[in-house]
Amino acid sequence: MASEHPDLVIRNGLLVTASETFCSDLLIRAGKISAVGQEIHADGAVEIDARGLLVMPGGIDSHVHLQYPQGPHRVVSSDDWLTGTVAAAHGGTTTIIDFVEALPDQTWMQAFEARLAEAAPQAVIDYGFHMAFNRVDERSLQAVKSVIEAGISSFKIYMAYEGIRLEDEGILRALEHLKASGALPLVHAENHALIRYLTRMHHAAGHTEVRWHPYAHPAAGEAEATYRILTLAAQLDIPVHIAHVSAAQVLKVLREFRARGHQVSGEVCPQHLLLTEALYDQPDEVAMRYVMSPPLRSAADNGALWQALQEGLLGCVVTDHCPFTLAQKRGMRRTPEFRRLPDGSVQAMEPESPWAEHTPSFDQVPGGAPGIETRLPLLYHFGVRTGRLSLPQFVACTSTAIARRFGLYPRKGSLMPGADADLVLFDPERSVTLSATTLHQNCDYTPFEGWTVTGWPRMVLSRGEVIVRDGQFVGRPGRGEYLKRAPYAFVTHC
């Protein structure tokens, strides 16, 4: 429990919030921020010298997929709840929100209980869930209230992909129940019919290499689906959060609906800010690392996304962390072949079922990439150090705005007295070269291999407990707490 840990006083740091920067001391007591001010004195407190460091609220990543079975083959993402949350902590993230997706023979509450049972003994940081609204039947519609009472107040709606997507009529029924119950729709917006049609056309032309992946997921389809979901939501006057915006065409839609007065927020991922579709024009062995949906776009789209982040049209930077090893990318293997432990050692794992390695067509490669550990350093290096973002903007889009959007503020994302003492002591001058061999993500590649970033966490605290110190994990499995979130009152938060 938090009370088991001594009082802490952090001195000499530059405190950074979503609205200001200032030099101050910070007192932590019983896992909470107790006081912020000059020359704080607390008898018996342990002092931490943060001279030269930024003291910020812990990062919040509201879009991750740990230990997550994807697609008809149930390929399981390679980070489990231990390796994934350890990697998050190393990168300065102290809270995550993952997903619950019920199987056909499960109720939503059964699926939630199963996910909670996976997370509880492993997670080293605090966590919550979104529920996938993957079917519209009376049993599921009646379960919305129970899910919200269990602390899940956001529901993922997929507009594409068989088995999880909803048709427009189903979307309207889902939105109707979410509005009545006070839950936020989080939407994966792509045009399913267009993806299927273009995939079929490319296959017919013999275009099966990974380079064709972005051609089957055009920006126009993402923009059309975004326009459609916002049009439907406008009829019910319900706010919507758009997941992983990747293209300038989508931003145009968001601006239009914002100008009409509709409550729409959006998120962007580092890969869509920093990488381009040129990476697909490589041999499949390399290009498959970048298969994700939506795919990487153009350099012009990168620039438009940065501009949207600067102006606040996009309020949140998340990762969509869904890692698969190269073997999984090649062969649809169900489980990873290794597991990186918190001490950095590697544990071999047995596959759940036999498999045959092959080179899949672009539409068979598991979609997703690792990124849970590199989000804050990448955004600091390419955002703050380049002048694209101010320090308060950096804190807002990696922590505070996400806490507000998903009902965690002011407990999370804040330096106010009473908030959880989730803190990052960030060294703005520490340079690190990114490599899969030194990162803690349970994956044998990173999309940013060989990139050098300046700015890295020196110390990370979760509820007043130091869990990362100078690159070493010093926490323990199972210390993370499940975060229950209240229903929405439906006011604009970010």
FENVENVEN-V468795 format. One record per residue. N is the residue number from 0. PSI is psi in whole degrees, -180 to 180 (* if undefined). OMEGA is omega in whole degrees, 0 to 359 (* if undefined). NEAR is the number of other ideal C-beta (glycine too) atoms within 10 Angstrom. Layout:
N/PSI/OMEGA/NEAR
N/PSI/OMEGA/NEAR
//
This chain:
0/158/183/9
1/-34/184/16
2/-16/179/8
3/-16/185/9
4/145/182/18
5/161/172/11
6/146/179/16
7/142/170/21
8/122/177/20
9/121/185/27
10/154/167/16
11/10/178/15
12/166/172/22
13/109/180/18
14/136/182/21
15/123/174/23
16/-177/180/21
17/-7/183/24
18/-18/185/9
19/168/171/10
20/143/180/16
21/152/178/11
22/127/183/11
23/161/169/19
24/162/180/21
25/127/181/23
26/132/178/20
27/128/180/27
28/128/179/20
29/39/175/14
30/1/181/19
31/156/169/16
32/120/185/23
33/-37/182/20
34/149/174/14
35/123/181/18
36/-179/182/10
37/137/173/8
38/53/176/8
39/135/177/17
40/131/178/8
41/115/183/17
42/129/176/5
43/1/182/6
44/147/173/17
45/131/182/13
46/138/177/14
47/123/180/21
48/114/182/12
49/26/180/22
50/129/180/8
51/2/183/13
52/155/171/22
53/132/178/23
54/113/190/27
55/159/170/31
56/145/178/32
57/145/180/29
58/150/177/31
59/125/179/30
60/107/187/29
61/14/180/25
62/87/178/24
63/159/180/25
64/91/179/21
65/139/175/30
66/48/194/19
67/120/178/24
68/126/185/14
69/139/169/19
70/179/184/14
71/-24/180/9
72/-2/178/14
73/47/176/14
74/124/188/23
75/126/180/21
76/146/194/26
77/-18/174/31
78/123/171/31
79/-172/185/20
80/-22/176/23
81/-58/184/23
82/-38/182/26
83/-41/181/33
84/-30/173/35
85/-45/178/28
86/-42/178/28
87/-46/181/35
88/-42/178/29
89/-32/181/23
90/4/177/25
91/10/177/30
92/126/184/30
93/-3/177/30
94/137/174/30
95/156/169/29
96/120/182/23
97/-165/187/24
98/150/171/20
99/125/179/25
100/110/185/21
101/139/171/22
102/164/182/13
103/-32/182/7
104/9/180/6
105/146/164/14
106/165/179/15
107/-39/180/25
108/-35/175/17
109/-41/179/14
110/-41/177/20
111/-47/181/21
112/-36/178/13
113/-42/178/14
114/-40/179/23
115/-38/179/15
116/-31/175/9
117/-44/188/15
118/-43/192/24
119/-46/182/15
120/-8/187/11
121/-39/192/20
122/135/180/25
123/-8/176/27
124/170/183/26
125/154/188/24
126/156/173/26
127/-173/183/24
128/153/160/26
129/146/175/25
130/131/176/27
131/121/176/19
132/75/190/30
133/7/175/24
134/152/179/16
135/94/174/16
136/169/187/10
137/-38/180/7
138/-42/181/9
139/-42/179/19
140/-39/179/16
141/-21/182/11
142/-12/182/20
143/-45/182/21
144/-43/180/15
145/-39/179/13
146/-44/180/24
147/-41/178/22
148/-26/177/13
149/-3/175/20
150/11/178/16
151/105/186/24
152/19/174/24
153/142/184/24
154/133/180/25
155/127/174/21
156/122/176/24
157/130/176/22
158/-2/179/23
159/161/174/22
160/122/182/18
161/142/176/10
162/-21/180/12
163/-17/186/19
164/160/173/16
165/141/170/21
166/168/185/11
167/-42/180/12
168/-41/177/10
169/-38/178/16
170/-44/180/22
171/-41/178/15
172/-40/178/17
173/-47/180/23
174/-39/180/25
175/-44/181/14
176/-36/178/18
177/-41/178/26
178/-44/182/18
179/-27/186/12
180/-9/180/17
181/45/179/17
182/147/184/27
183/128/172/25
184/129/174/24
185/120/196/26
186/129/167/28
187/107/188/22
188/102/169/27
189/155/181/24
190/108/186/21
191/-46/183/17
192/-39/180/9
193/-41/177/18
194/-46/181/19
195/-44/181/15
196/-49/183/13
197/-36/176/19
198/-45/180/20
199/-41/180/12
200/-41/180/13
201/-38/176/19
202/-42/181/15
203/-30/179/8
204/3/181/9
205/15/181/8
206/88/181/16
207/-10/181/17
208/159/184/18
209/-27/181/26
210/-20/182/17
211/-6/181/21
212/-51/182/25
213/-25/179/23
214/-25/179/16
215/-8/180/22
216/64/187/25
217/155/178/20
218/-32/180/18
219/-36/178/12
220/-36/176/24
221/-42/180/29
222/-42/180/22
223/-44/181/19
224/-37/177/24
225/-44/178/28
226/-40/183/18
227/-46/181/17
228/-36/180/23
229/-32/175/22
230/-44/179/13
231/-45/182/19
232/-32/181/24
233/-30/180/16
234/-26/180/10
235/-2/181/13
236/52/178/12
237/135/177/21
238/155/179/19
239/143/173/25
240/123/183/24
241/125/182/25
242/153/171/23
243/65/176/22
244/133/186/29
245/-7/191/27
246/152/179/24
247/-34/179/19
248/-35/178/20
249/-39/179/30
250/-37/178/23
251/-40/178/13
252/-45/180/25
253/-42/180/23
254/-41/181/14
255/-46/182/13
256/-34/174/19
257/-43/181/17
258/-28/177/8
259/-7/179/10
260/9/180/8
261/147/182/18
262/100/179/19
263/130/174/23
264/165/182/24
265/162/180/27
266/159/177/26
267/152/181/26
268/151/179/25
269/-37/181/23
270/-32/179/25
271/-17/174/23
272/-27/194/21
273/-22/184/19
274/156/181/20
275/167/182/17
276/-12/176/17
277/-24/180/11
278/-18/177/18
279/-18/183/23
280/57/180/11
281/169/175/15
282/150/185/11
283/-38/182/20
284/-32/179/12
285/-46/186/14
286/-31/183/20
287/-18/177/25
288/-24/186/24
289/12/176/23
290/117/179/25
291/163/180/24
292/125/358/20
293/159/183/26
294/175/172/25
295/148/183/23
296/-155/185/24
297/167/175/15
298/-34/177/11
299/-38/176/11
300/-41/175/22
301/-51/182/19
302/-40/180/13
303/-37/179/20
304/-41/175/26
305/-43/179/19
306/-42/179/14
307/-34/177/20
308/-41/179/25
309/-42/185/15
310/-7/177/10
311/3/176/14
312/-40/169/19
313/125/186/25
314/-15/190/22
315/136/172/29
316/119/182/30
317/-179/186/26
318/-27/193/28
319/40/182/25
320/111/179/30
321/78/189/24
322/143/170/30
323/139/178/29
324/166/179/22
325/-35/176/16
326/-41/177/17
327/-41/178/26
328/-38/182/28
329/-43/194/19
330/11/179/19
331/31/178/21
332/141/187/24
333/-34/182/16
334/153/177/21
335/154/183/24
336/-5/176/15
337/167/179/15
338/124/180/17
339/122/183/23
340/161/183/15
341/-28/179/20
342/3/178/8
343/-11/179/12
344/165/184/8
345/133/179/11
346/125/177/10
347/148/180/7
348/149/178/13
349/139/176/6
350/151/180/13
351/-24/182/11
352/156/177/9
353/154/179/7
354/160/177/16
355/121/181/7
356/137/178/9
357/172/176/10
358/105/183/16
359/160/172/17
360/165/189/17
361/-32/182/25
362/-1/179/20
363/-7/180/16
364/129/177/24
365/132/184/25
366/126/177/21
367/163/182/23
368/157/177/26
369/152/178/29
370/1/188/28
371/-26/184/32
372/-22/190/27
373/-1/187/27
374/-56/183/22
375/-48/179/29
376/-41/179/24
377/-44/183/24
378/-34/177/25
379/-48/184/25
380/-50/186/21
381/-10/177/18
382/-63/185/26
383/-48/185/19
384/-24/178/14
385/-6/181/10
386/4/178/7
387/-35/183/17
388/144/170/22
389/166/176/14
390/-46/176/20
391/-37/176/16
392/-39/178/19
393/-47/179/23
394/-39/180/30
395/-51/189/27
396/-14/177/25
397/-8/184/29
398/-69/193/33
399/-48/181/27
400/-34/179/26
401/-42/177/29
402/-41/179/27
403/-46/184/23
404/-35/186/26
405/25/168/27
406/30/180/22
407/-9/183/24
408/140/7/22
409/8/178/17
410/-39/178/18
411/158/176/25
412/20/187/31
413/153/171/22
414/17/180/23
415/148/173/13
416/135/183/15
417/-19/178/10
418/155/172/18
419/140/180/27
420/64/171/26
421/110/189/32
422/149/172/31
423/123/171/28
424/105/195/23
425/126/179/28
426/107/184/19
427/-8/183/17
428/-1/181/9
429/124/179/15
430/136/181/12
431/134/173/18
432/122/187/11
433/133/179/18
434/141/177/13
435/-25/182/17
436/-18/182/8
437/-20/174/11
438/163/185/23
439/-3/174/24
440/139/183/26
441/66/184/26
442/145/185/29
443/20/171/22
444/160/169/20
445/141/177/22
446/-14/185/21
447/30/181/23
448/127/177/13
449/-8/178/8
450/139/175/17
451/127/179/10
452/147/176/20
453/120/187/15
454/114/184/24
455/146/179/21
456/135/174/29
457/-38/181/19
458/143/180/22
459/131/178/28
460/141/175/27
461/116/184/27
462/45/174/23
463/-3/180/23
464/128/176/21
465/121/180/17
466/-18/172/25
467/128/178/26
468/117/178/16
469/47/175/9
470/1/180/15
471/132/176/11
472/125/182/20
473/15/176/14
474/-157/181/21
475/147/177/11
476/142/175/15
477/1/181/14
478/-15/179/17
479/148/180/28
480/142/174/17
481/132/183/15
482/112/174/20
483/132/181/14
484/141/184/21
485/161/174/11
486/159/181/15
487/148/170/21
488/-2/178/8
489/62/167/14
490/156/182/7
491/124/182/12
492/-25/181/20
493/*/*/21
//
